[in-house]
């Protein structure tokens, strides 16, 4: 065994667990202590300023510069009392990560010294360099100006010694260069459109808010093993590696006892998250070995997105304290489950009604069916765009295998809801709309209580499933910014609700009653959206064929999938509420194509380097040892005896030679394909070339390397194997 691999495995096997030290105080006493929330505002702001800022936040109104001038000093005072020395505008560039530039609370005092200062103008707006972030051509290198602007709806927080102020990030000419600005616009558009429809049922509805509860899946591997795998370090996944004899087939890891070191990591992560006001609630082992999940209580969508990005950063930081590395890649290991980020999405009124919850009477159920029908129509008419919102080079490895949903957008409703929609489609206006109450069944064991059965089952192959009072968008990748998928869904539903209201109002203008108009359009939508409903096995070949017949988007090439962002339908949807201009959509596609190309390019380079400098030399060295052994046999035994004894070794030599030769030939082929693709200037065509000509080489190269892993002497193999990566604690 190579020294690097040997040391890594031994170190990982002998890790000691450090107990987590938490304060004796109750969780509720320190929860949010690092957040400038309403409790902190009430303490540090004047009564007038507190009323003004909270009113503006509740009404979604802009914060004036004058108000910012009063808030900034109080925010600085609170931050410094909590150990902060710097501040930063914290934003979401088009990288799926976050960005921050730290400045100290320091200014000259005019007397040869300095004072701590944080004026309102620096709270409200700053000017980070916009040329070095992805912009898709919106900004040239010599056009560096961009602006970050405070988002008061997401409270400031302290990370380490820095006050972090959530902001949007826009160009000098006003185009969004981030994920947050379009998300906020989509939330506003959905609020306006859904409120207008709600007024058909309840005139008291003044506001509709969107909630998100994300479920973050991830892998943990030991830091020493991570450092011994250049492919994981540079790409986040294993580009080679034969499956372990035991992986997840016994299903013994799922919901199993959490390993001690992992539990220590989880406890500290929760503690850090709670201080930042992130309401993490659930932790458990996931299906694959060394795979885990973290989930919070649902929150307002914009805040939930911020918290998800923050928790991802916390996970990376805390994991290293326990000599772990977190893998957020959607498919770090071949042959076992990948990691998603299930987005549980719902919308609620200011009157306390979840619009995706079945009601208790006919009127409430009519409202419920109205909104479900509109969601289905939005999903049906925009299924290609919705798929594009979650399509990446990394998520493409996950979709369609090992319990991940396929790359075809459909909606699972469950037998009860599907039956109700089918009955509604055939019902008359006077028919009652009834939802069965939860069923109960008993196990017949005295001490076991009755079990309430939900109105839907679960379908793990559905990308967009109704789960009782929300829709679960399961196709979102674990490394993604939730805002991409949520912006697309919010925009699609907002546009659909605007169309719905226009059709209903037209019928009312023609003399139909409001109830007749609503009933007629909802029935039409239920019928028209039927192709998007699918409750069966999303992995079957029959479904792929059926989906194509239904007119659903079945494209699998990620670069081509992005084309639908600039289709006439998508342009109309995003123009509603000025969520995205056509120029922004084209620029974002440029970013997506460039990112896709670069990720495949990096993987190709890493795979080529490992093949030529690690795998082939080891294969040749082992082949040389076998040849030496054969030569020695020949000097000792007579020819007839030698041929019999050397037969198996000769087969091994031939197999090693064939696999080594195939690796070299295919790496050369991949390199030439990459060089040819690199000469293409058009970003879309280059991305397609990488998908069509470079990426296909990966599986062939991997096949031969994985075969070599099974043949070459275990002590010679240079990289930690799956059995070591996935099972060493």
C-alpha positions as CSV (number, residue, x, y, z in Angstrom):
1,X,0.0,0.0,0.0
2,X,1.4,3.4,-0.9
3,X,2.6,5.6,2.0
4,X,0.1,8.3,1.3
5,X,-2.9,5.9,1.2
6,X,-1.6,3.9,4.1
7,X,-1.1,6.9,6.4
8,X,-4.5,8.3,5.4
9,X,-6.3,5.1,6.2
10,X,-4.5,4.6,9.5
11,X,-5.0,8.1,10.6
12,X,-8.7,8.0,9.7
13,X,-9.2,4.8,11.6
14,X,-7.6,6.2,14.8
15,X,-9.5,9.5,15.1
16,X,-10.6,10.5,18.6
17,X,-13.9,12.0,19.3
18,X,-13.8,15.4,21.0
19,X,-16.9,16.0,23.2
20,X,-19.0,19.1,22.3
21,X,-19.2,21.8,24.9
22,X,-22.5,23.7,24.9
23,X,-23.7,26.4,27.3
24,X,-25.9,25.2,30.1
25,X,-28.6,27.7,29.0
26,X,-31.7,26.5,27.2
27,X,-31.7,26.6,23.4
28,X,-34.4,29.2,23.5
29,X,-32.1,31.5,25.6
30,X,-29.3,31.7,23.1
31,X,-31.2,31.1,19.8
32,X,-30.5,34.0,17.4
33,X,-28.0,35.6,19.7
34,X,-25.8,36.4,16.7
35,X,-28.6,37.9,14.7
36,X,-29.7,41.6,14.6
37,X,-33.4,40.5,14.8
38,X,-36.4,42.3,16.1
39,X,-35.5,41.6,19.7
40,X,-32.0,43.2,19.2
41,X,-33.6,46.1,17.1
42,X,-36.0,46.9,19.9
43,X,-33.1,47.1,22.4
44,X,-30.7,49.2,20.3
45,X,-33.0,51.4,18.2
46,X,-35.2,54.2,19.3
47,X,-38.9,53.4,19.5
48,X,-39.6,55.6,16.4
49,X,-36.9,53.9,14.3
50,X,-37.9,50.5,15.4
51,X,-41.5,51.1,14.4
52,X,-40.4,52.5,11.0
53,X,-38.0,49.7,10.1
54,X,-40.4,46.9,11.2
55,X,-43.3,48.5,9.4
56,X,-41.2,48.8,6.2
57,X,-40.2,45.2,6.5
58,X,-43.7,44.0,7.0
59,X,-45.1,46.0,4.2
60,X,-42.3,45.3,1.8
61,X,-41.4,49.0,1.4
62,X,-38.0,50.4,0.7
63,X,-35.8,51.7,3.5
64,X,-35.0,55.4,3.2
65,X,-31.4,56.6,3.5
66,X,-32.4,58.7,6.5
67,X,-33.7,55.6,8.3
68,X,-30.5,53.7,7.4
69,X,-28.6,56.5,9.0
70,X,-30.3,55.9,12.3
71,X,-30.0,52.1,12.1
72,X,-26.4,51.8,11.1
73,X,-24.8,53.1,14.4
74,X,-27.1,50.9,16.5
75,X,-26.2,47.9,14.4
76,X,-22.5,48.6,14.8
77,X,-22.9,49.0,18.6
78,X,-24.7,45.7,18.8
79,X,-22.2,44.0,16.6
80,X,-19.2,45.3,18.5
81,X,-20.7,44.2,21.8
82,X,-20.9,40.8,20.3
83,X,-17.2,40.7,19.3
84,X,-17.4,42.1,15.7
85,X,-14.6,44.3,14.4
86,X,-15.5,44.3,10.7
87,X,-18.6,44.4,8.5
88,X,-19.4,43.0,5.0
89,X,-22.1,43.1,2.4
90,X,-23.0,39.4,2.0
91,X,-24.4,38.4,-1.4
92,X,-25.1,35.5,-3.8
93,X,-23.2,35.9,-7.0
94,X,-23.8,33.5,-9.9
95,X,-21.5,30.9,-8.4
96,X,-23.8,28.9,-6.2
97,X,-21.8,30.3,-3.3
98,X,-21.6,33.6,-1.4
99,X,-19.3,36.5,-1.5
100,X,-18.1,39.0,1.0
101,X,-15.4,41.8,1.4
102,X,-14.6,42.7,4.9
103,X,-14.0,46.3,6.1
104,X,-13.1,47.4,9.7
105,X,-15.3,49.8,11.7
106,X,-12.6,52.4,11.5
107,X,-12.3,56.0,10.3
108,X,-9.9,58.9,11.1
109,X,-11.0,61.1,13.9
110,X,-9.4,64.2,12.6
111,X,-7.0,64.4,15.5
112,X,-4.4,61.9,14.5
113,X,-6.3,58.9,15.8
114,X,-9.2,56.7,14.7
115,X,-12.7,56.0,15.8
116,X,-15.2,53.1,15.2
117,X,-17.8,54.3,12.7
118,X,-20.4,52.8,10.4
119,X,-22.5,55.4,8.6
120,X,-25.9,54.7,7.1
121,X,-24.6,55.1,3.5
122,X,-22.3,52.0,4.0
123,X,-25.2,50.0,5.4
124,X,-27.5,50.8,2.5
125,X,-25.1,50.4,-0.4
126,X,-21.6,49.5,-1.3
127,X,-19.6,49.0,-4.5
128,X,-17.9,45.6,-4.9
129,X,-16.0,44.9,-8.2
130,X,-18.5,43.5,-10.7
131,X,-16.1,42.5,-13.4
132,X,-14.6,39.5,-11.7
133,X,-17.9,37.8,-11.0
134,X,-19.9,35.8,-13.6
135,X,-22.0,38.2,-15.6
136,X,-22.5,36.5,-19.0
137,X,-21.3,39.6,-20.8
138,X,-23.3,42.2,-18.9
139,X,-20.0,43.5,-17.5
140,X,-16.6,43.8,-19.3
141,X,-13.3,43.7,-17.5
142,X,-12.9,47.4,-17.9
143,X,-16.5,48.0,-16.7
144,X,-16.0,47.1,-13.0
145,X,-18.7,49.0,-11.2
146,X,-21.4,47.1,-9.5
147,X,-23.6,47.8,-6.4
148,X,-24.7,45.7,-3.4
149,X,-27.8,47.0,-1.7
150,X,-29.1,46.1,1.8
151,X,-31.9,43.5,2.0
152,X,-33.6,44.4,5.4
153,X,-36.0,41.5,5.1
154,X,-33.1,39.1,5.9
155,X,-31.5,40.2,9.2
156,X,-27.8,40.9,9.6
157,X,-25.8,38.4,11.5
158,X,-22.3,37.9,12.9
159,X,-19.9,35.2,11.6
160,X,-16.7,35.1,13.5
161,X,-15.7,38.8,14.0
162,X,-17.6,40.1,11.0
163,X,-21.1,41.7,10.8
164,X,-22.7,40.2,7.7
165,X,-25.4,42.3,5.9
166,X,-27.5,40.3,3.4
167,X,-27.6,42.3,0.1
168,X,-28.6,42.1,-3.5
169,X,-25.9,42.6,-6.2
170,X,-26.6,44.5,-9.4
171,X,-24.6,45.9,-12.2
172,X,-24.0,49.6,-12.9
173,X,-26.8,49.5,-15.5
174,X,-29.2,47.8,-13.1
175,X,-29.2,44.2,-14.2
176,X,-29.1,41.5,-11.5
177,X,-25.8,39.8,-11.0
178,X,-27.0,37.5,-8.3
179,X,-29.7,35.1,-7.2
180,X,-31.3,37.2,-4.5
181,X,-32.6,40.1,-6.6
182,X,-34.6,37.9,-9.0
183,X,-35.8,35.7,-6.0
184,X,-37.2,38.8,-4.2
185,X,-38.9,40.0,-7.4
186,X,-40.5,36.5,-8.0
187,X,-41.8,36.5,-4.4
188,X,-43.3,40.0,-4.9
189,X,-44.9,38.9,-8.2
190,X,-46.4,35.7,-6.6
191,X,-47.6,37.7,-3.7
192,X,-49.5,40.1,-6.0
193,X,-50.9,37.4,-8.3
194,X,-51.9,35.0,-5.5
195,X,-53.5,37.7,-3.4
196,X,-55.7,38.8,-6.3
197,X,-56.9,35.2,-6.8
198,X,-57.4,34.8,-3.0
199,X,-59.8,37.7,-3.0
200,X,-62.3,35.6,-5.0
201,X,-62.6,33.5,-1.8
202,X,-61.8,36.0,1.0
203,X,-61.7,39.7,0.4
204,X,-59.7,40.1,3.7
205,X,-56.6,38.6,2.2
206,X,-54.0,41.4,1.8
207,X,-50.8,39.5,1.4
208,X,-49.5,36.1,0.4
209,X,-46.1,34.8,1.6
210,X,-44.0,31.9,0.3
211,X,-42.4,29.4,2.6
212,X,-39.5,27.1,2.0
213,X,-38.2,24.1,4.0
214,X,-35.1,22.7,2.5
215,X,-33.6,19.3,3.3
216,X,-29.8,19.2,2.9
217,X,-28.2,15.9,2.1
218,X,-24.4,15.6,2.2
219,X,-21.5,13.1,2.6
220,X,-18.7,13.2,5.2
221,X,-15.3,11.7,4.6
222,X,-12.2,11.8,6.7
223,X,-9.9,14.7,6.0
224,X,-6.8,12.5,5.4
225,X,-8.7,10.4,2.9
226,X,-10.0,13.5,1.2
227,X,-6.5,14.9,0.8
228,X,-5.3,11.6,-0.7
229,X,-7.9,11.8,-3.5
230,X,-7.0,14.6,-5.9
231,X,-10.2,14.0,-7.8
232,X,-12.4,14.7,-4.7
233,X,-10.3,17.7,-3.8
234,X,-10.5,19.4,-7.2
235,X,-13.9,18.3,-8.5
236,X,-15.9,17.2,-5.4
237,X,-16.5,13.7,-6.7
238,X,-14.6,10.4,-7.4
239,X,-13.7,10.2,-11.1
240,X,-12.7,6.6,-10.6
241,X,-13.2,3.9,-8.0
242,X,-14.7,0.4,-8.0
243,X,-17.8,-0.1,-5.9
244,X,-17.3,-1.6,-2.5
245,X,-18.5,-5.2,-2.0
246,X,-20.8,-3.7,0.6
247,X,-22.3,-0.3,0.1
248,X,-26.0,0.4,0.7
249,X,-27.6,-2.8,-0.5
250,X,-28.4,-4.0,3.1
251,X,-30.1,-0.6,3.8
252,X,-28.5,-0.7,7.2
253,X,-27.2,2.9,7.3
254,X,-30.5,4.6,6.7
255,X,-31.8,6.0,10.0
256,X,-29.2,4.0,11.8
257,X,-27.4,5.0,14.9
258,X,-25.3,8.1,14.1
259,X,-21.6,7.4,14.5
260,X,-20.0,9.2,17.5
261,X,-17.7,11.5,15.6
262,X,-20.5,12.4,13.2
263,X,-22.9,13.1,16.0
264,X,-20.3,15.4,17.7
265,X,-20.0,17.3,14.4
266,X,-23.8,17.5,14.1
267,X,-24.2,18.8,17.7
268,X,-21.7,21.6,17.2
269,X,-23.2,22.4,13.8
270,X,-26.6,22.7,15.4
271,X,-25.3,24.9,18.2
272,X,-23.6,27.3,15.7
273,X,-26.8,27.3,13.5
274,X,-29.1,28.1,16.4
275,X,-27.0,31.1,17.4
276,X,-27.5,32.4,13.9
277,X,-31.2,31.9,14.1
278,X,-31.3,28.9,11.7
279,X,-34.1,26.6,12.9
280,X,-32.4,23.3,12.2
281,X,-34.5,20.5,13.6
282,X,-33.9,17.1,12.0
283,X,-30.7,15.1,11.6
284,X,-30.2,11.5,10.5
285,X,-28.2,8.9,8.6
286,X,-29.2,8.9,4.9
287,X,-29.3,5.8,2.7
288,X,-25.7,5.7,1.4
289,X,-22.8,5.0,3.7
290,X,-21.4,8.2,5.2
291,X,-24.4,10.1,3.8
292,X,-26.5,12.3,6.2
293,X,-29.3,14.8,6.2
294,X,-30.0,18.1,8.0
295,X,-33.4,19.8,7.8
296,X,-34.9,22.9,9.4
297,X,-38.4,24.1,10.3
298,X,-39.8,25.9,7.2
299,X,-39.3,29.7,6.9
300,X,-40.1,32.6,4.7
301,X,-38.5,31.7,1.3
302,X,-35.9,34.5,1.0
303,X,-34.7,33.9,4.6
304,X,-34.7,30.2,4.1
305,X,-32.4,30.6,1.0
306,X,-30.0,32.8,3.0
307,X,-30.0,30.2,5.8
308,X,-29.3,27.3,3.5
309,X,-26.2,29.1,2.0
310,X,-25.1,30.0,5.5
311,X,-25.6,26.4,6.8
312,X,-23.5,25.1,3.9
313,X,-20.7,27.4,4.9
314,X,-21.0,26.4,8.6
315,X,-21.0,22.7,7.7
316,X,-17.6,23.1,5.9
317,X,-16.1,25.1,8.8
318,X,-17.4,22.8,11.6
319,X,-16.5,19.6,9.7
320,X,-12.9,20.5,9.7
321,X,-12.9,20.9,13.5
322,X,-13.6,17.1,13.5
323,X,-11.2,16.2,10.7
324,X,-14.0,15.7,8.3
325,X,-14.6,17.2,4.9
326,X,-18.2,17.8,3.7
327,X,-19.0,16.7,0.1
328,X,-22.0,18.7,-1.3
329,X,-21.5,17.2,-4.8
330,X,-24.7,15.6,-6.1
331,X,-23.0,12.3,-7.0
332,X,-19.6,12.0,-5.2
333,X,-19.7,8.1,-5.4
334,X,-20.8,6.0,-8.3
335,X,-23.3,3.2,-7.7
336,X,-24.9,4.6,-4.5
337,X,-27.3,7.4,-3.7
338,X,-26.5,10.9,-4.6
339,X,-27.4,14.0,-2.6
340,X,-30.3,16.3,-3.2
341,X,-31.8,19.4,-1.6
342,X,-35.5,18.8,-1.4
343,X,-37.3,22.1,-1.5
344,X,-40.6,21.9,0.4
345,X,-42.6,24.9,-1.1
346,X,-45.9,26.4,0.1
347,X,-47.8,29.7,0.1
348,X,-49.9,31.2,2.8
349,X,-52.2,34.2,3.3
350,X,-51.9,36.8,6.0
351,X,-55.1,35.3,7.4
352,X,-53.2,32.1,8.3
353,X,-54.4,29.9,5.5
354,X,-51.9,27.5,3.7
355,X,-53.2,27.6,0.2
356,X,-51.9,24.1,-0.5
357,X,-53.8,22.6,2.5
358,X,-57.1,20.8,1.9
359,X,-60.0,22.5,3.7
360,X,-62.7,21.5,6.1
361,X,-65.7,22.5,3.9
362,X,-66.7,22.9,0.3
363,X,-65.5,26.5,-0.1
364,X,-62.1,25.8,1.4
365,X,-61.6,22.8,-0.7
366,X,-62.6,24.7,-3.8
367,X,-59.9,27.2,-3.0
368,X,-57.4,24.4,-2.4
369,X,-58.2,22.7,-5.8
370,X,-58.0,26.1,-7.5
371,X,-54.4,26.6,-6.4
372,X,-53.4,23.0,-7.0
373,X,-54.8,23.2,-10.5
374,X,-52.8,26.4,-11.2
375,X,-49.6,24.9,-9.8
376,X,-50.1,21.9,-12.2
377,X,-50.7,24.3,-15.1
378,X,-47.7,26.3,-14.3
379,X,-45.6,23.1,-14.1
380,X,-47.0,21.7,-17.3
381,X,-46.6,24.8,-19.4
382,X,-43.1,25.5,-18.0
383,X,-41.8,22.0,-17.4
384,X,-38.7,22.6,-19.6
385,X,-37.8,25.9,-17.8
386,X,-38.4,24.3,-14.4
387,X,-36.0,21.5,-15.3
388,X,-33.4,24.0,-16.5
389,X,-33.6,25.7,-13.1
390,X,-32.1,22.6,-11.5
391,X,-29.9,21.3,-14.3
392,X,-26.2,21.5,-13.8
393,X,-23.1,19.4,-14.8
394,X,-23.1,17.9,-11.3
395,X,-26.8,17.3,-10.8
396,X,-26.9,15.5,-14.2
397,X,-24.9,12.6,-12.6
398,X,-27.5,12.2,-9.9
399,X,-30.9,12.5,-11.7
400,X,-32.5,9.3,-12.8
401,X,-30.7,6.8,-10.5
402,X,-30.5,5.5,-6.9
403,X,-33.8,7.1,-5.7
404,X,-33.2,10.5,-7.4
405,X,-36.0,11.7,-9.6
406,X,-35.5,11.5,-13.4
407,X,-34.7,14.4,-15.7
408,X,-38.3,14.7,-16.7
409,X,-40.5,17.0,-14.7
410,X,-43.8,15.5,-13.6
411,X,-45.9,15.8,-10.5
412,X,-47.0,13.1,-8.1
413,X,-50.3,13.8,-6.3
414,X,-51.2,10.5,-4.7
415,X,-54.3,8.5,-5.2
416,X,-56.6,10.6,-3.2
417,X,-55.8,14.0,-4.6
418,X,-55.7,12.5,-8.2
419,X,-59.1,11.0,-7.6
420,X,-60.5,14.2,-6.4
421,X,-59.2,16.2,-9.4
422,X,-60.6,13.5,-11.7
423,X,-64.0,13.8,-10.0
424,X,-63.9,17.5,-10.1
425,X,-63.3,17.5,-13.8
426,X,-66.5,15.5,-14.3
427,X,-68.6,17.2,-11.6
428,X,-71.3,19.7,-11.9
429,X,-71.3,23.1,-10.2
430,X,-73.6,22.0,-7.4
431,X,-71.6,18.9,-6.5
432,X,-69.9,19.1,-3.1
433,X,-66.1,19.1,-3.0
434,X,-65.1,16.8,-0.2
435,X,-61.8,15.7,1.1
436,X,-61.7,12.5,3.2
437,X,-60.3,13.0,6.7
438,X,-57.2,11.2,7.6
439,X,-57.7,7.4,7.7
440,X,-56.8,5.5,10.8
441,X,-55.7,2.0,11.3
442,X,-54.6,-0.1,14.3
443,X,-51.8,-2.6,14.5
444,X,-53.8,-4.7,17.0
445,X,-51.2,-4.3,19.7
446,X,-52.5,-2.8,22.9
447,X,-49.8,-0.3,23.6
448,X,-49.4,0.9,20.0
449,X,-51.6,4.0,19.3
450,X,-53.8,4.3,16.2
451,X,-51.8,5.5,13.1
452,X,-53.1,8.4,11.1
453,X,-52.6,7.9,7.4
454,X,-51.8,11.0,5.2
455,X,-53.8,11.8,2.1
456,X,-50.8,11.0,-0.1
457,X,-48.2,8.4,-0.2
458,X,-44.6,9.2,-1.2
459,X,-42.9,8.6,-4.5
460,X,-39.2,8.9,-4.4
461,X,-38.9,8.9,-8.2
462,X,-41.1,12.0,-8.6
463,X,-39.3,15.3,-9.0
464,X,-42.3,17.4,-7.9
465,X,-44.5,15.7,-5.4
466,X,-47.5,16.9,-3.3
467,X,-46.9,15.8,0.3
468,X,-50.0,16.8,2.2
469,X,-49.8,20.6,2.5
470,X,-46.9,21.5,0.3
471,X,-45.1,20.5,-2.9
472,X,-41.7,18.9,-2.6
473,X,-39.3,19.8,-5.4
474,X,-37.0,16.8,-5.1
475,X,-34.9,17.4,-8.2
476,X,-32.9,20.3,-6.7
477,X,-29.2,19.4,-6.3
478,X,-27.4,19.4,-3.0
479,X,-24.8,22.0,-4.0
480,X,-27.3,24.4,-5.6
481,X,-28.5,27.7,-4.5
482,X,-32.2,27.1,-3.7
483,X,-33.0,30.5,-5.2
484,X,-32.7,29.2,-8.8
485,X,-35.4,26.6,-8.4
486,X,-37.6,28.8,-6.2
487,X,-37.4,31.8,-8.6
488,X,-38.5,29.6,-11.5
489,X,-41.4,28.1,-9.6
490,X,-42.6,31.4,-8.1
491,X,-42.3,33.1,-11.5
492,X,-44.2,30.3,-13.3
493,X,-47.0,30.2,-10.7
494,X,-47.3,34.0,-10.6
495,X,-47.7,34.2,-14.4
496,X,-50.1,31.4,-14.4
497,X,-52.3,33.0,-11.7
498,X,-52.3,36.3,-13.7
499,X,-53.6,34.3,-16.7
500,X,-56.1,32.5,-14.5
501,X,-57.6,35.7,-13.1
502,X,-57.8,37.2,-16.6
503,X,-59.8,34.2,-17.9
504,X,-62.1,34.2,-14.8
505,X,-62.7,37.9,-15.1
506,X,-63.5,37.6,-18.8
507,X,-66.2,35.0,-18.0
508,X,-67.6,37.2,-15.2
509,X,-67.7,40.1,-17.7
510,X,-69.7,37.9,-20.0
511,X,-72.4,37.5,-17.3
512,X,-71.3,34.3,-15.5
513,X,-71.3,34.3,-11.7
514,X,-68.0,34.3,-10.0
515,X,-68.5,30.7,-8.8
516,X,-69.4,29.6,-12.3
517,X,-66.4,31.3,-13.8
518,X,-64.0,29.9,-11.3
519,X,-65.5,26.4,-11.7
520,X,-65.3,26.5,-15.5
521,X,-61.6,27.6,-15.6
522,X,-60.5,25.2,-12.9
523,X,-62.1,22.3,-14.7
524,X,-60.4,23.3,-17.9
525,X,-57.0,23.5,-16.2
526,X,-57.4,20.1,-14.5
527,X,-58.0,18.6,-17.9
528,X,-55.3,20.5,-19.8
529,X,-52.6,19.8,-17.1
530,X,-53.2,16.0,-17.0
531,X,-50.0,15.3,-19.0
532,X,-47.9,16.6,-16.0
533,X,-49.5,14.2,-13.5
534,X,-47.7,10.9,-13.1
535,X,-47.8,8.6,-10.0
536,X,-45.9,5.7,-11.3
537,X,-42.2,4.6,-11.6
538,X,-40.2,7.5,-13.0
539,X,-37.3,5.1,-13.8
540,X,-39.1,2.9,-16.3
541,X,-38.5,3.0,-20.1
542,X,-42.2,3.1,-20.5
543,X,-42.5,6.4,-18.6
544,X,-39.8,8.0,-20.8
545,X,-41.7,7.0,-23.9
546,X,-45.0,8.1,-22.4
547,X,-43.6,11.4,-21.3
548,X,-42.4,12.1,-24.8
549,X,-45.9,11.3,-26.1
550,X,-47.4,13.7,-23.6
551,X,-45.2,16.5,-24.9
552,X,-43.0,16.8,-21.8
553,X,-39.4,17.9,-22.2
554,X,-37.2,14.8,-22.2
555,X,-33.9,16.5,-23.2
556,X,-30.9,15.2,-21.3
557,X,-28.1,17.4,-22.6
558,X,-27.6,20.0,-19.9
559,X,-26.3,22.7,-22.3
560,X,-29.3,22.2,-24.6
561,X,-31.7,22.2,-21.7
562,X,-30.6,25.8,-20.9
563,X,-32.0,27.0,-24.3
564,X,-35.5,27.0,-22.9
565,X,-34.7,29.9,-20.6
566,X,-34.8,32.2,-23.7
567,X,-37.9,30.6,-25.2
568,X,-40.8,33.0,-25.9
569,X,-42.8,31.3,-23.0
570,X,-39.9,31.8,-20.5
571,X,-39.3,35.4,-21.6
572,X,-43.0,36.1,-20.9
573,X,-43.0,34.4,-17.5
574,X,-39.9,36.2,-16.3
575,X,-41.0,39.5,-17.7
576,X,-44.0,39.4,-15.3
577,X,-43.0,41.4,-12.3
578,X,-39.7,42.3,-14.1
579,X,-38.1,39.2,-12.5
580,X,-35.7,38.9,-15.4
581,X,-35.3,41.0,-18.6
582,X,-34.6,39.1,-21.8
583,X,-31.1,40.5,-21.7
584,X,-30.6,39.0,-18.2
585,X,-31.9,35.6,-19.4
586,X,-29.4,35.6,-22.3
587,X,-26.6,36.6,-20.0
588,X,-27.4,34.0,-17.4
589,X,-27.4,31.3,-20.1
590,X,-23.9,32.5,-21.1
591,X,-22.9,32.0,-17.4
592,X,-24.4,28.6,-17.3
593,X,-22.7,27.4,-20.5
594,X,-19.4,28.7,-19.3
595,X,-19.7,27.1,-15.9
596,X,-20.8,23.8,-17.5
597,X,-17.7,23.8,-19.8
598,X,-15.3,24.7,-17.0
599,X,-16.6,22.0,-14.7
600,X,-16.2,19.3,-17.4
601,X,-12.9,20.8,-18.4
602,X,-11.5,20.6,-14.9
603,X,-12.8,17.0,-14.5
604,X,-11.2,16.0,-17.8
605,X,-7.8,17.5,-16.8
606,X,-7.9,15.8,-13.4
607,X,-8.9,12.5,-14.9
608,X,-6.2,12.7,-17.5
609,X,-3.6,13.7,-14.9
610,X,-4.5,10.9,-12.5
611,X,-4.6,8.4,-15.3
612,X,-1.2,9.2,-16.7
613,X,0.7,10.0,-13.5
614,X,-0.9,7.7,-11.0
615,X,-2.8,4.8,-12.5
616,X,-0.8,3.9,-15.6
617,X,2.6,3.9,-13.8
618,X,1.1,1.6,-11.1
619,X,-0.4,-0.7,-13.7
620,X,3.0,-0.9,-15.5
621,X,4.9,-1.5,-12.3
622,X,2.5,-4.3,-11.4
623,X,2.8,-5.7,-14.9
624,X,6.6,-5.6,-14.6
625,X,6.5,-7.5,-11.4
626,X,4.3,-10.2,-13.1
627,X,6.8,-10.4,-16.0
628,X,9.7,-10.8,-13.6
629,X,7.8,-13.6,-11.8
630,X,7.1,-15.3,-15.2
631,X,10.8,-15.0,-16.2
632,X,11.9,-16.5,-12.9
633,X,9.5,-19.4,-13.3
634,X,10.9,-20.1,-16.8
635,X,14.4,-20.4,-15.4
636,X,13.3,-22.9,-12.7
637,X,10.8,-25.2,-14.4
638,X,10.9,-27.2,-17.6
639,X,8.8,-25.8,-20.5
640,X,5.8,-28.0,-20.0
641,X,5.6,-27.3,-16.3
642,X,6.3,-23.6,-16.8
643,X,3.5,-23.2,-19.3
644,X,1.0,-24.7,-16.8
645,X,2.3,-22.7,-13.9
646,X,2.5,-19.3,-15.7
647,X,-0.9,-19.6,-17.5
648,X,-2.8,-17.5,-14.9
649,X,0.0,-14.9,-14.6
650,X,0.1,-14.5,-18.3
651,X,-3.6,-13.9,-18.3
652,X,-3.1,-11.2,-15.7
653,X,-0.3,-9.6,-17.7
654,X,-2.5,-9.5,-20.8
655,X,-5.5,-8.0,-18.8
656,X,-3.3,-5.4,-17.3
657,X,-1.8,-4.5,-20.6
658,X,-5.2,-4.2,-22.3
659,X,-6.6,-2.0,-19.6
660,X,-3.5,0.2,-19.4
661,X,-3.5,0.6,-23.1
662,X,-7.2,1.4,-23.2
663,X,-6.8,4.0,-20.5
664,X,-3.9,5.7,-22.4
665,X,-5.8,5.6,-25.7
666,X,-9.0,7.0,-24.3
667,X,-7.2,9.7,-22.3
668,X,-5.5,10.8,-25.6
669,X,-8.9,10.7,-27.3
670,X,-10.4,12.9,-24.5
671,X,-7.5,15.3,-24.7
672,X,-7.9,15.8,-28.4
673,X,-11.6,16.3,-28.0
674,X,-11.0,18.9,-25.3
675,X,-8.4,20.7,-27.4
676,X,-10.9,20.8,-30.3
677,X,-13.7,22.0,-28.1
678,X,-11.5,24.7,-26.7
679,X,-11.1,26.3,-30.1
680,X,-14.8,26.9,-30.3
681,X,-15.6,30.6,-29.4
682,X,-19.4,30.4,-29.0
683,X,-20.1,29.4,-25.4
684,X,-23.2,27.4,-26.2
685,X,-21.5,25.4,-28.9
686,X,-18.4,24.8,-26.7
687,X,-20.6,23.5,-23.9
688,X,-22.4,21.2,-26.2
689,X,-19.0,20.0,-27.6
690,X,-17.8,19.2,-24.1
691,X,-21.0,17.3,-23.4
692,X,-21.0,15.4,-26.7
693,X,-17.3,14.6,-27.2
694,X,-15.4,15.1,-23.9
695,X,-17.8,13.8,-21.3
696,X,-18.5,10.4,-23.0
697,X,-14.8,9.5,-22.6
698,X,-15.1,9.6,-18.8
699,X,-17.1,6.4,-18.4
700,X,-14.8,4.4,-20.7
701,X,-11.6,5.6,-18.9
702,X,-13.2,4.9,-15.6
703,X,-14.3,1.4,-16.6
704,X,-10.7,0.3,-17.4
705,X,-9.3,2.0,-14.3
706,X,-11.8,0.3,-12.1
707,X,-10.9,-3.0,-13.7
708,X,-7.3,-2.3,-12.9
709,X,-8.2,-1.6,-9.3
710,X,-9.5,-5.1,-9.0
711,X,-6.3,-6.6,-10.6
712,X,-3.4,-4.6,-9.3
713,X,-1.8,-5.5,-5.9
714,X,-3.8,-3.8,-3.2
715,X,-0.6,-2.5,-1.5
716,X,0.4,-0.8,-4.8
717,X,-2.9,1.0,-5.5
718,X,-2.3,4.7,-4.9
719,X,-5.7,6.1,-4.1
720,X,-8.1,5.3,-1.2
721,X,-10.7,2.9,-2.3
722,X,-14.5,3.1,-1.8
723,X,-14.4,0.6,1.1
724,X,-12.0,3.0,2.9
725,X,-13.7,6.3,1.9
726,X,-17.2,5.2,2.9
727,X,-16.6,3.1,6.0
728,X,-13.6,4.5,7.9
729,X,-14.7,6.6,10.9
